[in-house]
Amino acid sequence: MNSSAINVISSTFHDNASVSNTNCTLNINLLDKYIERVGENKKLYQVLLKEKDEKIALLEKTMGKK
């Protein structure tokens, strides 16, 4: 049974193909980056809300004068 498994494995690798384990590690903490982006989005949202409120106030002021 072991020889049949070896035959299957050896027949799947041809043309100098091989399995390699390149211990690739990422030095980026993805959770920290996600939290950073969420914070940036909150700041942008607050700026948009402030501008919206300013536009509404300006429209109400101009409509009240007419």
Secondary structure, 3 states (H helix, E strand, C coil): CHHHHHHHHHHHCCCCCCCCCCCCCCCCCHHHHHHHHHHHHHHHHHHHHHHHHHHHHHHHHHHHHC
